Amino acid sequence: MRLQTFSPFLFCFYSYVFIANFAKADNNSQNRGVTDYHVGVVLDMDSDIGKVGWNCIQIAFSDFYSANSDYRTKLFLHLRDSRGDNVQAAFA
């Protein structure tokens, strides 16, 4: 049984949670303008886990902004297909 030590999906999820909390704290400051955050997502789109992960991220993204329409921050997700090599895709 192979133990996977790095999960791209969990990394992206935790990154999203961190940025969402940071954006909420920034929203409470004096700056009331819209702030854009660009987030890179590296997934293996040839695998079922990558496809399901991307769908889950998009659903969570949509649900978050539906429930929090007053947020002055906007996340832009940039998908990069790792094609099985996460390290190489992250450096590209």
ChimeraX commands (.cxc) that place a marker at each C-alpha (Angstrom):
marker #1 position 0.00,0.00,0.00 radius 0.5
marker #1 position 1.46,3.33,-1.07 radius 0.5
marker #1 position 1.10,6.28,1.26 radius 0.5
marker #1 position 0.71,9.56,-0.55 radius 0.5
marker #1 position 2.55,12.26,1.38 radius 0.5
marker #1 position 1.44,15.27,-0.68 radius 0.5
marker #1 position -2.11,15.88,-1.81 radius 0.5
marker #1 position -2.54,18.70,-4.34 radius 0.5
marker #1 position -6.25,18.88,-3.59 radius 0.5
marker #1 position -5.71,19.39,0.14 radius 0.5
marker #1 position -2.97,21.93,-0.54 radius 0.5
marker #1 position -5.31,23.93,-2.78 radius 0.5
marker #1 position -8.16,23.66,-0.29 radius 0.5
marker #1 position -6.06,24.89,2.64 radius 0.5
marker #1 position -4.62,27.67,0.47 radius 0.5
marker #1 position -8.14,28.75,-0.41 radius 0.5
marker #1 position -9.23,28.77,3.24 radius 0.5
marker #1 position -6.15,30.79,4.23 radius 0.5
marker #1 position -6.68,33.36,1.47 radius 0.5
marker #1 position -10.41,33.62,2.20 radius 0.5
marker #1 position -9.68,34.37,5.87 radius 0.5
marker #1 position -6.96,36.86,4.92 radius 0.5
marker #1 position -9.32,38.54,2.47 radius 0.5
marker #1 position -12.05,38.83,5.12 radius 0.5
marker #1 position -9.59,40.49,7.53 radius 0.5
marker #1 position -8.47,42.85,4.76 radius 0.5
marker #1 position -12.11,43.65,3.99 radius 0.5
marker #1 position -12.59,45.02,7.51 radius 0.5
marker #1 position -9.84,47.58,7.03 radius 0.5
marker #1 position -10.26,51.12,5.73 radius 0.5
marker #1 position -9.85,50.06,2.09 radius 0.5
marker #1 position -13.34,49.31,0.77 radius 0.5
marker #1 position -12.34,48.82,-2.88 radius 0.5
marker #1 position -12.41,45.48,-4.64 radius 0.5
marker #1 position -9.22,43.47,-4.17 radius 0.5
marker #1 position -8.19,40.75,-6.60 radius 0.5
marker #1 position -6.27,37.65,-5.52 radius 0.5
marker #1 position -4.86,35.32,-8.15 radius 0.5
marker #1 position -4.50,31.73,-6.95 radius 0.5
marker #1 position -2.73,28.97,-8.84 radius 0.5
marker #1 position -4.22,25.49,-8.70 radius 0.5
marker #1 position -2.05,22.56,-9.78 radius 0.5
marker #1 position -3.98,19.34,-10.42 radius 0.5
marker #1 position -3.46,16.22,-12.50 radius 0.5
marker #1 position -6.42,16.52,-14.85 radius 0.5
marker #1 position -5.72,13.11,-16.38 radius 0.5
marker #1 position -6.71,11.43,-13.09 radius 0.5
marker #1 position -10.18,11.08,-11.63 radius 0.5
marker #1 position -9.03,12.70,-8.38 radius 0.5
marker #1 position -7.84,15.78,-10.25 radius 0.5
marker #1 position -11.12,16.12,-12.13 radius 0.5
marker #1 position -13.23,15.63,-9.00 radius 0.5
marker #1 position -10.96,17.98,-7.06 radius 0.5
marker #1 position -11.35,20.74,-9.66 radius 0.5
marker #1 position -15.14,20.31,-9.65 radius 0.5
marker #1 position -15.19,20.49,-5.83 radius 0.5
marker #1 position -13.07,23.63,-5.84 radius 0.5
marker #1 position -15.35,25.29,-8.39 radius 0.5
marker #1 position -18.49,24.35,-6.44 radius 0.5
marker #1 position -16.99,25.63,-3.17 radius 0.5
marker #1 position -15.90,28.80,-4.96 radius 0.5
marker #1 position -19.38,29.38,-6.35 radius 0.5
marker #1 position -21.12,28.59,-3.05 radius 0.5
marker #1 position -18.79,30.89,-1.13 radius 0.5
marker #1 position -19.52,33.91,-3.30 radius 0.5
marker #1 position -23.24,33.11,-3.39 radius 0.5
marker #1 position -23.38,33.13,0.41 radius 0.5
marker #1 position -21.00,36.09,0.81 radius 0.5
marker #1 position -21.98,38.51,-1.92 radius 0.5
marker #1 position -20.85,41.47,0.21 radius 0.5
marker #1 position -17.17,40.48,-0.03 radius 0.5
marker #1 position -14.99,43.08,-1.68 radius 0.5
marker #1 position -12.42,40.50,-2.69 radius 0.5
marker #1 position -12.35,38.36,-5.77 radius 0.5
marker #1 position -10.36,35.17,-6.17 radius 0.5
marker #1 position -9.22,34.23,-9.65 radius 0.5
marker #1 position -8.33,30.56,-9.98 radius 0.5
marker #1 position -5.69,29.64,-12.54 radius 0.5
marker #1 position -5.64,25.91,-13.28 radius 0.5
marker #1 position -2.42,24.24,-14.34 radius 0.5
marker #1 position -2.45,20.58,-15.39 radius 0.5
marker #1 position 0.48,18.77,-13.79 radius 0.5
marker #1 position 0.31,15.85,-16.26 radius 0.5
marker #1 position 1.47,13.58,-13.44 radius 0.5
marker #1 position 4.45,15.71,-12.32 radius 0.5
marker #1 position 3.32,18.20,-9.66 radius 0.5
marker #1 position 6.77,19.59,-8.94 radius 0.5
marker #1 position 7.53,20.37,-12.59 radius 0.5
marker #1 position 4.10,21.99,-13.06 radius 0.5
marker #1 position 4.59,24.18,-9.98 radius 0.5
marker #1 position 7.92,25.49,-11.29 radius 0.5
marker #1 position 6.60,26.25,-14.79 radius 0.5
marker link #1:1,2 radius 0.2
marker link #1:2,3 radius 0.2
marker link #1:3,4 radius 0.2
marker link #1:4,5 radius 0.2
marker link #1:5,6 radius 0.2
marker link #1:6,7 radius 0.2
marker link #1:7,8 radius 0.2
marker link #1:8,9 radius 0.2
marker link #1:9,10 radius 0.2
marker link #1:10,11 radius 0.2
marker link #1:11,12 radius 0.2
marker link #1:12,13 radius 0.2
marker link #1:13,14 radius 0.2
marker link #1:14,15 radius 0.2
marker link #1:15,16 radius 0.2
marker link #1:16,17 radius 0.2
marker link #1:17,18 radius 0.2
marker link #1:18,19 radius 0.2
marker link #1:19,20 radius 0.2
marker link #1:20,21 radius 0.2
marker link #1:21,22 radius 0.2
marker link #1:22,23 radius 0.2
marker link #1:23,24 radius 0.2
marker link #1:24,25 radius 0.2
marker link #1:25,26 radius 0.2
marker link #1:26,27 radius 0.2
marker link #1:27,28 radius 0.2
marker link #1:28,29 radius 0.2
marker link #1:29,30 radius 0.2
marker link #1:30,31 radius 0.2
marker link #1:31,32 radius 0.2
marker link #1:32,33 radius 0.2
marker link #1:33,34 radius 0.2
marker link #1:34,35 radius 0.2
marker link #1:35,36 radius 0.2
marker link #1:36,37 radius 0.2
marker link #1:37,38 radius 0.2
marker link #1:38,39 radius 0.2
marker link #1:39,40 radius 0.2
marker link #1:40,41 radius 0.2
marker link #1:41,42 radius 0.2
marker link #1:42,43 radius 0.2
marker link #1:43,44 radius 0.2
marker link #1:44,45 radius 0.2
marker link #1:45,46 radius 0.2
marker link #1:46,47 radius 0.2
marker link #1:47,48 radius 0.2
marker link #1:48,49 radius 0.2
marker link #1:49,50 radius 0.2
marker link #1:50,51 radius 0.2
marker link #1:51,52 radius 0.2
marker link #1:52,53 radius 0.2
marker link #1:53,54 radius 0.2
marker link #1:54,55 radius 0.2
marker link #1:55,56 radius 0.2
marker link #1:56,57 radius 0.2
marker link #1:57,58 radius 0.2
marker link #1:58,59 radius 0.2
marker link #1:59,60 radius 0.2
marker link #1:60,61 radius 0.2
marker link #1:61,62 radius 0.2
marker link #1:62,63 radius 0.2
marker link #1:63,64 radius 0.2
marker link #1:64,65 radius 0.2
marker link #1:65,66 radius 0.2
marker link #1:66,67 radius 0.2
marker link #1:67,68 radius 0.2
marker link #1:68,69 radius 0.2
marker link #1:69,70 radius 0.2
marker link #1:70,71 radius 0.2
marker link #1:71,72 radius 0.2
marker link #1:72,73 radius 0.2
marker link #1:73,74 radius 0.2
marker link #1:74,75 radius 0.2
marker link #1:75,76 radius 0.2
marker link #1:76,77 radius 0.2
marker link #1:77,78 radius 0.2
marker link #1:78,79 radius 0.2
marker link #1:79,80 radius 0.2
marker link #1:80,81 radius 0.2
marker link #1:81,82 radius 0.2
marker link #1:82,83 radius 0.2
marker link #1:83,84 radius 0.2
marker link #1:84,85 radius 0.2
marker link #1:85,86 radius 0.2
marker link #1:86,87 radius 0.2
marker link #1:87,88 radius 0.2
marker link #1:88,89 radius 0.2
marker link #1:89,90 radius 0.2
marker link #1:90,91 radius 0.2
marker link #1:91,92 radius 0.2
view
